[in-house]
Structures are given as structure tokens and as C-alpha cells.
Amino acid sequence: MKNSKSSDLFDIAKTLMPGGVSSPVRAIKPYPFYTAHARGSHLTTVDGASLLDCCMAYGPLILGHASPQVRQAVEAQLDHGWLYGTPSPLEPEFAKMITGDHPGMDMVRFVSSGSEATMAAIRLARGFTGKRDIVKIEGGFHGAHDAVLVKAGSGATTMGVPDSAGVLADLVKHTRQIAYNDPEALEALLTAHTDVAALIIEPVLGNIGPVLPENNYLRDVRKITKAHDVLLIFDEVITGYRLGIGGAQVMYGIRPDLTTLGKIVGGGLPIGAFGGRQEIMQLIAPQGPVYQAGTFSGNPLSLTAGIATLRYLHAHRTLYNDLAEQTRALEESLIPQENGSFVRLGSMFKYFFRNKPPKNYREVKECDTGAFGRFWKRMLDCGIFLPPSQFETNFISSAHSDQDLTTLSQAYTQCR
């Protein structure tokens, strides 16, 4: 790919922005390509290259880029304004849709990002229980706020070590970690430590995956947390509406105490949401003593895009089966190789450079990242944009055609 314009833009950006980017994952070496526009399943760079997109903005765009359903709804809302600072009728309308799709969500609060949603859910869990500690899964990502920026530990009950400068060790000492797919470790931790307010978990590890739950793991997690009077927070920022209406909790038949959402529920615009049992949610200000606020919370454009997306998903539920069939066909089209394993769930998929699918973070870390890096560059040269990390999930959308999947299959065969 010839990226002279991208290179020039990056040279300017480096002088004005830390690392030249607005998020670390975009810092592709030697420089990232810059997108001029996007539609359907493709990005077009400022240098004129057309790329088949399997990143899809890291998950939100289940209907593809610039979907007409969302665009038309947003254009109509623009005529009515895009920020009020007051409640709007869109809020109860969208809240009714989301709570109706999630049996464990009696009430919901809208915020501006998934990170904000998980931060507020953890604060709420502490406020409700009066306990200090939380438990997270090794390798689980819940946003870039202090309590969850913790390195994966080597032991099943490792105390938190800050994963970023500026994060206080005194704060993250209240964040404990356990391995995914290890209910015995969770039982042991909660037996030994009685000051745990909540376990926050991606039901399917999306930020390093997908890494799938084994057997009855999620049911065991629900049983163990209930037995120890610990709240269960499902972080469905990635899996919410990605795995189906109601996300992973409906797919696996689990009712968490709190749920966080983002990505798809904004239809491609910034949003976050958290919700749960009424007795817990009623503690949120102004009704209760747990404070949460935001100028852009319940933004009319984001709510409009979310409503349009969810309406389409409800009216076209078969698209979930169609997307799952496409990733199944992709997997079956690949000749197995000793250096890799293909993992998929619905429209989420990943080729791991490890001979067996990983079941937790430590096994993910065994992947050959060097091989992935070479593979990623070859795929980009073939016109395929994948997330530029072995530790990120790939996505397809309803805009991906059968021909797109054939192109993707051929590229995988050529580039592995």
C-alpha cells in the first residue's frame, strides 16, 4: 500500500497529539493509514486504497459503515438539535427497549462510553454492598479507569499491580484477579476474602479474544457469587447485541446483578449504559447516594442512532444466524495448520497463532505475536484490515457479503 498522504498526516499528528493518535491501539508502525470515508464493509484511505474491514471500529458497527437506517435517523434528529442539557423523550423510549431485552435490567442509566459505564457500575456495587474490593478476570478489559488498569497476575488470587503510571497502588490493591474458566479459583478467593463487592467479567473475553466460556463456567460463576453475596457485573460492552438480542446473558441463560453496555447500542456514536436490579439502581443519584453525572449522558444523536440500530436488529433477527453461518463457513474453508487455531462465536472470530484455542489470558499470551504481526501486514497488503493485534477480536457485519467472505477466506489461505 502506498500511504504518502497517511505518512504526511502522521508526521503532523505526532507534533500535536501524544503518539500521533487518539487511542494507543491505532498506533500502527511505522504509521497508521488514515481513513477518508467508509461505507458498508469497506474503508477507503486518504491514499485511495479500499480495504475490506474486519475491525468494524472494534465492534459497534454490526450494520456496517454508514448504514442507511442509522444515517437517516440521525439526519432527521439533526433538525431537532443535538444537545439539550435536559431530558428528552428518546431516553425513556430507549430505556424501555434495553430493559425489555435484558431480564436482569429493571432500570438503566445512560452515559457516554463503555469505560464510564463500568466505572459507575463498580462504584454502585461498592455503594450497594458497603464492601471495598472487586474481582476481575485476568486479561479482561473494562475501560481505561484506575480500578481496572491492572496487570494479569501469575497466581489465581494475585493482588493488583498498576498497569499504568499515575495509578495508585493503594487503589488497585482493592482489585483482585482470577483466571477465566476457573470456577475453583473464584470459589477459593471469595472464601478467603469477605470484603468483595463484585466480580466484573466479560462473559466472553472479547478484548483478547474471543475466548469462550467452557462447559458451565458462567453458571458456576453465577452460583458462586450468589453463595458469597457478591454482585455479578456482566461487562457486555462488546457482546451486547453482538451475540444476539440480550447479548451473552440471554445466550447462556445467566442473570447478572448489573450489566454494562456500549458499542452497538450507540449505533456507531459514543454511548455507554449500565443497568440492573431496581433495588441496586435506585441508589444512583439523584434518587440515592451513589453519584454519577455527565453533560453528554443521554445525548440525542447517540440515542437516536441506538434506537434505529436496535429497531433494525429486532426486525431482522435472522441476521444473527446469517452472520454466524458466515464465520462458520470461513472456518471450514481454512485448511488447519499446526501454528494456529480459529475461534468464533456468532459474528466474532479470531485466528490465534497457537495450536489450540486459548481458554484464558495466560494461554492467549502464549500466541506467536511475531507470526501474527507478519500475517497482519500480509493481510493489509491483500486489502484486508484486521485489528492490528493478536489480542483483539475480529468482527463482521450485516454489510459483509458472501463475496466479502470468499475474499477473506482466500486472503487467510494466502497470508497465514
KOLBALO-561963 format. One record per residue: residue in one letter; x, y, z of N, C-alpha, C, CB in turn. Coordinates in steps of 0.2 Angstrom, whole numbers, plus 5000, padded with zeros to 4 digits. Each point is the difference from the previous one (the first is absolute). Glycine has a CB too. Example, Ala and Ser with C-alpha at 12.3 -4.5 7.8 and 13.67 -1.06 7.14 Angstrom:
// KOLBALO-561963
A506649725039499650065000500450065000499149945006/S500750114990500450065001499650055003500649974990/
//
This chain:
// KOLBALO-561963
M500449945000499650065000500450065000499149945006/K500850114990500350065000499650055004500549984988/N499950055017499650045005500450065001499649905006/S500550144989500450065000499650055004500649984990/K498750035009499650055003500049985008499350024989/S500649915012499949985007500750015004499249924996/S501350075000500750025004500150075001500549904994/D499350145002500050075001499550035006500350014987/L499149965013499650025005500249975007499149994992/F501249965008500349975006500650045003499649894996/D500850144999500650045002499750065003500749964991/I498850075007499750065003499649985007499850054988/A499949895012499649985006500549995006499149954993/K501550025005500549995006500250065003500449904994/T499650165003500250065003499450035004500850024991/L498649965009499450035003499749955005499950074989/M500249875010499649955004500549955002498950024994/P501049955013500549955002499949944996499950055012/G500749934985500149944996499650014993500149945010/G499750124989499650024994499349974999501250004995/V498649975010499349975000499650015006500549914994/S498850085005499650015006499849945004499550084993/S500849865005500049945004500649964998498750005001/P501649965004500649974999499949944995500450035011/V499149944988499949944996500050034992499349945009/R500750124990500050034993500750014998498950055001/A501649945004500750024998500449954996500050075011/I499849924983500349954996500750024997498849964997/K501750005004500650014997500149994993500549985011/P499950064985500350065002499550065001501149964994/Y498450035003499450065001499449964998500850104997/P498649935005499449974999499750034993499849985012/F499849984985499650034994499550055003500349904992/Y499550155004499550045002499449994995500850095005/T498649914998499449984997499650064997499949905007/A500050104987499650064997499349995001500950024992/H498849925006499349995001499949925000499750114994/A499749875008499849935001499349994998500949995009/R499049954988499349994999499949925000499850114993/G499749865010499949934999500549965004499450024989/S501049945007500549965003500750024999499249914999/H500950154998500650034998500250075002499849934990/L500950085012500350065001500350024994500149985012/T499950094987500550034994500450055003499149984992/T501650005007500550055003500150064997500649905004/V499750154999500250064996500449994994499950065011/D500549894989500449984994499649964995501050005007/G498449994994499549974995500049935000500350094993/A500049875012499949935001499349985003501349995001/S498449964996499449975003500249945004499350054990/L500549955016500149945004499449975003501050065003/L499049874996499449965003500250015008499849924990/D499750105014500150015007499749955004499950124997/C500549855007499849955005500250025007500249914992/C499950165009500050035006499450035002501250024998/M498550014998499350035001500050055006499549904994/A501050145006500150055006500049965007499450094993/Y500949855006500049965006499349985003501150065003/G498449934993499449975001499450035000500749955007/P499250124993499450035000499649994994500550085008/L499849914986499750014994499749944997500750094997/I498849885007499749934997499650014994500049965012/L499850104986499650014994500550034995499050025006/G501649984995500550034995500150075001499749914992/H500850125004500150075000499550044996501249975000/A498650095003499550044997499449974998500950074996/S498849885009499449974998499450054999500449905006/P499250094988499550054999499550005005500249984988/Q499749975016499550005006500250055005499749884998/V500950125004500350045005500150074997500549915006/R499750104988500250074997499350045000501049954993/Q498550015004499450044999499750025007499749944990/A500350025015499850025007500450065003499649885001/V501050124998500450055003499950074996500949915003/E499050084990499950064996499350035002500749954991/A498850015011499450035002500150035007499449924993/Q501050055011500150035007500350075000500049885004/L500550134991500450064999499550065000501049934994/D498550065002499550065000499750025006499749964989/H500349995016499750025007500650025005499049924997/G501650085001500550025005500449935002499450105004/W501249914998500449955002500350005007500349994988/L499550065016500250005007499550045004501249984997/Y498550005008499550045004500250025007499149944993/G501250015010500150025007499449995004500950084997/T498649895000499449985004499849934998499650125000/P499949855003499849934998499650014993499949965012/S500149994984499650004994499649935000500950074994/P498649935002499649944999500449944998499050074998/L501549944999500449944997500349965006500350074990/E499849965016500349965006499549955002500650105003/P498849914999499649955002499849954994499550075009/E500549954985499949964995500549944999499450094994/F501349945006500549955000500149965006500650084992/A499349955014500049965006499549945000500450115006/K499049904991499549955000500349944995499150095003/M501249934992500249954995500649965004499750074990/I500849965013500549975003499849955006500850094996/T498849945008499849965006499549944998500150105007/G499649914987499549954998500449944997499250094998/D501449935000500549944996500449975006500050064989/H500149965017500449975005499649995006501050064995/P498849885006499649985006500350035007499649904994/G501050105006500350035007500150075000500649895001/M499250154994500050075001499350035001501150004992/D498850025014499450045001500050074999499849925009/M500850114992500150074998500750014997499350035010/V500850024986500650024997500250075000499749904992/R500950115008500350075000500450014994500050015013/F499950044983500450014994500650055002499049994993/V501649995004500650045001500350014993500249955012/S500550074988500250014993500649954997499850125004/S500349835000500549954998500049945004500750094996/G499549865001500149935004500450015006499849944989/S500750105011500550015005499650035006501050014993/E498650045005499650045005499549955003500250114994/A499549855002499549955003500349955005499450014989/T501249965009500349955005500250045006500449934991/M499950135009500250045006499450015004500950054994/A498649975004499450025004499749935003499750104992/A500349855004499749935002500449985006499649974989/I501150045011500449985006499950045006500849964992/R499150115007499950045005499349985003500750094995/L498849905001499349985003500049945004499550054990/A500949905007500149935004500350015007500149944989/R500450115011500350015007499550045004501150004995/G498550055002499550035004499549965003500250104993/F499549855003499549965001500249955006499550014988/T501149965011500249955005500450025006500149934990/G500250135009500450035006500649965000499050035006/K501249944989500749965000500550044995499449895003/R501250094998500550044997500349974994500350055011/D499849884989500449974995499649984994500749965008/I499650044986499749974994500449944997499450114997/V500349854999500449954997499950004992499949925010/K500750084987499950004992500449944998499950125000/I499949864994500349954996500750024997498949954998/E501650015003500750014996499950014993500649935009/G499650134988499950014993499450034998500749914998/G498850105007499450034999500150085000499349905005/F500450134990500150074999499350045001500949984992/H499150065013499450045002500150074999499749915008/G500750124988500150074999500650025003498850015000/A501450064999500650025002499950055006500449994988/H499349985017500050035007500449975005498850044997/D501349995008500649975005499849945003500350115002/A499149875000499949945004500149944996499250065006/V500849944987500049944996500650004995498850005001/L501750055000500650004996500549965004499850124995/V500149825005500449955004500349954996499350025010/K501449964991500349954996499749935002501050074999/A499049894996499849935002500649975004499349994989/G500449985017500549975004500149924999499650085008/S501049904995500249934999499649955004501150044996/G498649995010499749955004499250015000501050005007/A498749954995499250015000499750055004500049884998/T500450155007499750055004500550065001499349915006/T501050104988500550065000499750065002500749944991/M499750105014499850075001500150044994500249985013/G499550084987500150044994500650045000498850015000/V501549994994500650044999499850054994500849915004/P499350164997499850054995500349984994499950095009/D499749924985500249994994500250064996499349895000/S500750175003500150064997500350055006499049984992/A501550065005500250055005499450055002501249994994/G498950035012499450055002499549965004500350074990/V499749865009499549975004500249985007499549954989/L500250065016500249995007500049935002499650125003/A500949854999500049935003499550005006501249984996/D498750075008499649995005499250004997500850075007/L499149954987499449994998499949934997499950124997/V500549864998499949934997500249945005500350064989/K499949965017500149945004499349975002501050055005/H498549994994499349985001499749964994499850095008/T500649904987499849964994500449944999499850104994/R499849845007500349935000499949974993499949995013/Q500549964986499949974993500049925001500650104995/I499049885000500049924999500049994993499449985011/A500849954987500049984993499349994998501249955002/Y498750064992499449984996499949935000500050104993/N499449875007499949934999500249965006500150014988/D500050025018500249975006499650015006501250014995/P498249965005499550015006500349995006499149984993/E501449975008500349985006500450065003500049884996/A500350155000500450065002499650065003500849974991/L498650045006499550045002499749985007499750034988/E500249915013499749985006500550015005499349914994/A501450075005500550015005500150075002500549904995/L499550145000500150075002499450035004500750014989/L498749985009499550035004499949965007499450034989/T500849915011500049975007500650035005499649904994/A500950125003500650035004499950085001500749914995/H498950125001499950075000499350025000501150024994/T498750015012499250025001499950074998499949915009/D500550134989499950074999499950014992500650035011/V499249934986499950004992499350034999500949914998/A499150154998499350024998499849974994500350115005/A500149884990499849974994500549974996499250095000/L500649864995500449984995499850034994500249895006/I500250144990499950034994500349954994499950125005/I499749864990500349954996499750024993500149915009/E500350084986499849994993499749934999500850094995/P498649905004499849935000500349964994498950035005/V501350004990500449984995500650054999499149944994/L501550035007500650055000500150034993500549945010/G499350124989500050034994500650044998498850005001/N501550035004500650044999500649974999499450085007/I500649854994500649964999499849944996500650045010/G498849964987499749944997499850004993499749985012/P499749984987499649985006500349945003499050054994/V501049955013500149945004499349985003501250035002/L498649914997499349985001500049965007499849994988/P499650025015499949965007500049934999499450105004/E500949865000499949934999499549975004501250004999/N498549954999499449965003499550045004500949915001/N499150095005499550045004500350055004499349905001/Y501350134996500450055004499650065003501049964993/L498650075002499650065002499549985005500250054989/R499549895011499549985005500349995006499349944991/D501350035009500449995007500250075003500449894995/V499850165000500150075003499450035003500950014991/R498549985006499450035003499949965007499550034988/K500549915012499949965006500550025006499549914993/I501150105005500550015005499950075003500849924994/T499150135001499950075003499450015004500650044990/K498949935008499450005004500149975007499349994990/A501049955010500249975007500450045004499949894995/H500550165003500450045004499850075000501049934997/D498450085001499750075000500450054997499449975011/V500850014983500550054996499650014993501049955005/L498950124994499750024994500449974993499550105007/L500149884988500349984994499850064995499949875003/I500750164994499950054995500249964993500250105009/F499449904987500149984993500250064996499249905001/D501450104997500350054995499849984993500950045008/E498649994989499749984993500150054996499249925005/V501350134996500250054995500149974993500550075010/I499949884990500149964993499549964998501250015003/T498549945002499649954998499250025000500849925005/G499150144998499350025000499750024993500250055011/Y499349914987499750014993500549974995499350105004/R501349884997500449974996499949924999500850095003/L499049885003499949934999499249995000501049985007/G498650074992499349995000499650055004500249884998/I499250125002499650055004500149975007499150034991/G501150025013500149985007500749975002498949975000/G501650034994500749995001500149935003500250125002/A500449875001500249945003499649975006501150044996/Q498650015008499649985005499449964998500450095007/V499349934987499449964998500349944996499350114999/M501249894998500349944996500249955005500450074991/Y499949955015500249945005499550005006501150024996/G498350015004499550005005500350025007499549914993/I500850145007500350035007499750065001501149944999/R498750085007499750065002500550045005498849954999/P501650094999500450045004499750055004500949984992/D499450055013499750055004500150074997500349935010/L500250084986500150064996500349984994500250075010/T499649974985500350004993500250064997499249914998/T501450094999500250064996500049994993500850035009/L499050024987499950004993500450064997498949945001/G501250054992500350064996500049974993500850045010/K499749994986500149984993499450004996501049935004/I498750014995499449994996499450045002500449894997/V499550125009499450045002500050074999499949925009/G500750104988500150074998499950014992500750025010/G499349924987499950004993500650034996498850015002/G501850005001500650034998500150075002499849934990/L499850095015500150065003500249995007499250064993/P501149995011500349985007499449995004501050074998/I499049885006499549985005500349955005499150034992/G500649975014500149955005499349995004501350025000/A498649935003499449995004500249945006499250044990/F500549975015500049955005499349995004501350035002/G498649914999499349995003500049945004499550064991/G500049935013499949945004499450005004501249995000/R498849975006499549995004499750075003500449885003/Q499050134997499750065003500350025006499049984994/E501049985011500350015007500750035000499249915004/I501250074991500750024999500050074997500449885000/M499250124994500150064996499650065003500049934990/Q499650065015499750065004500550045004498949935000/L501750045001500550035004500350064996500249895007/I499750114986500450054996499650075001500349914992/A500250145009499750075000499650024994501050035007/P498550014994499850035006499549965005500150104993/Q499849845005499549965004500449975006499349974990/G501350025010500449975005500750045001499449894998/P501050085006500650035002500649994996499649995011/V500449964984500549994995500050054995500049875003/Y500650174996499950054995500349984994500250085009/Q499449954985500249994993499750054996500149875002/A500350164994499750064996500450014994499650055010/G500149984985500450014994499650054995500649895001/T499850164996499750054996499749974994500850085004/F499549874993499849974994499649935001501050054994/S498949935012499649945001499350014997500649985011/G499149974986499450004996500050054994499549975011/N501150034986500050054994499549984995501250015002/P498450044995499549984995500249964994499450105004/L501249924993500349974994500149935002500550114996/S499949875009500249945002499449955001501050045005/L498549994999499449965001499649994994499950055011/T500150004984499649994994500449944996499650125000/A501049885000500449954996499949935003500850094997/G499249915010499949945003499349974999500850045009/I498750004992499349984998499949974993499650095009/A500749954987499949984993500449934999499950124996/T500649875007500449944999499649945004501150065000/L498749955006499649955003499349984997500650045010/R499150014987499449994996500149954994499650115004/Y501049914993500249954994500149935002500550104994/L499949905012500249935002499449965002501150055004/H498449985000499449975002499649984993500050065011/A500049984984499649984994500449954996499450115000/H501249885001500449964995500449955005500050094991/R499749875013500349965005500449944996499250035009/T500649964985500449944997500750024998498949964996/L501250115004500750024998500549975005499650104995/Y500249885011500549975005500249934997499550075010/N500049894988500249944997500450004994498949965005/D500950094991500450014994500750025001499050044994/L501150005011500750025001500449945003499650125002/A500149845003500349945002500149954995499450025011/E500249974984500149964995500650024995498849975000/Q501350105000500650024996500649995003499350094996/T500849925011500649985003500149925001499950115006/R499649864994500149925000500249984993499149995008/A500750044987500249984993500750024999498950024996/L501350045007500750025000500549965003499650115000/E500249865006500449955003500149944996499650055011/E499849934987500149934996500350014994499049975005/S501150094992500450014994500750005001499150064995/L501249945011500750015001500349935002499850115004/I500749884992500449935002500350015006500249984988/P499749975017500350015007500850004999499049945005/Q501350104999500750005000500350005008500050074989/E500649905011500249985007500150075004500549894996/N499750165001500150065003499550045003501050004993/G498349985005499550045002499349975002500650084992/S499049965010499349975002499550064999500549915008/F498950074989499550054998499449995006500349994987/V499550075015499550005005499550054998500849975009/R498650014992499450044998499449995004500449994988/L499250065013499450005003499550064997500549955011/G499050034985499650044997500450044995499350015010/S500750064990500450044995500750025003498950044995/M501349935010500650015003500549944998499550075010/F501149954988500549944999500750035000499149954992/K501450005008500750015001500449944998499850095009/Y500749934987500549944999500650025005499749994988/F500449965017500550005005500649964997499250015009/F501450024992500649974998500249965006500450094992/R499249865009500149955006499749934997500050095010/N500349864992499749944997499349975002501249974998/K498650065008499449985003499650075002500449895004/P499050114996499650065002500250025007499149984992/P501050085010500250025007499450005004501050064996/K499049925010499550005005500050055005499949884998/N500750165002500150055005500550054998499649935009/Y500550124995500550054998500749984999499350085006/R500949874999500749985000500149964993500050005013/E499549964985500149964994500050054994499549905005/V500150154995500050054995500750034999498850035002/K501649985004500650034999500649954998499650075010/E500249874989500449954997500050014992499949925010/C499750124987499950004993500750034997498750015001/D501449974993500650034996499950074998500449884997/T499750175006499850074998500450024994499750035012/G500949944987500450024995499749974993501050005007/A498849944994499649974994499450044998500549895003/F499150135002499450044999500250074997499549945010/G501050094992500250064997500250004993500450035011/R499949914987500249994993499349994996501249965003/F498450005000499449984997499650064999500049895005/W499950165000499650064999500250044995499850005012/K500950014987500250044994499949974994500950045007/R499149904992499949964994499250014998501049925002/M498650085003499350014999499850074998499849915009/L500650144994499950074998500250014993500250035012/D500349934986500350014993499449974995501249995004/C498549964999499449974996499450035000500549895002/G499550175001499450045001499549985005500150024988/I500149955017499649985006500350045006499849884995/F499750155009500250045006499749965006500050114994/L500549865010499949965006500250055006500149884994/P499650115012500350045005500749985001498950005006/P501650054995500749994999500349975007500050104992/S499749855010500249975006499849935001500050115006/Q500449844996499849935001499450005006501249964996/F498850095008499650015005499450044999501049985007/E498750024988499450034998499549964996500650115001/T498849895000499549964996499950034994499449975010/N500449994985499850024993499350005000501049964994/F498750085002499250004999499850014993499950055011/I499549924987499750014994499350035001500649914994/S499150125001499450045001499549974995500650105004/S498849934996499549984995500250024993499150005009/A501350054991500250034993500549964997499850115004/H500549844999500549954997499649954996500850025009/S499449984984499749964996500349935000499750104993/D500049855003500349934999500750014996498849955001/Q501250104995500650014996500550035004499450024990/D500550025015500450035005500349945004499450115001/L500249845001500349955004500449954996499050015007/T500949984986500449964996500750044999499049954994/T501050115005500650045000500449995006499450084993/L500249935013500449995006500349935001499250085005/S500449874993500349935000500649994996498849965002/Q501250074992500549994996500650045003499349994990/A500650065013500650045003500349965006499550114996/Y500149865008500249965005500449944998499050035007/T500849944988500449954997500750024997498949944997/Q501150125000500650024997500550035005499350024990/C500450015015500550045005500249975006499450094995/R500349855007500249975006500749975000498849975002/
//
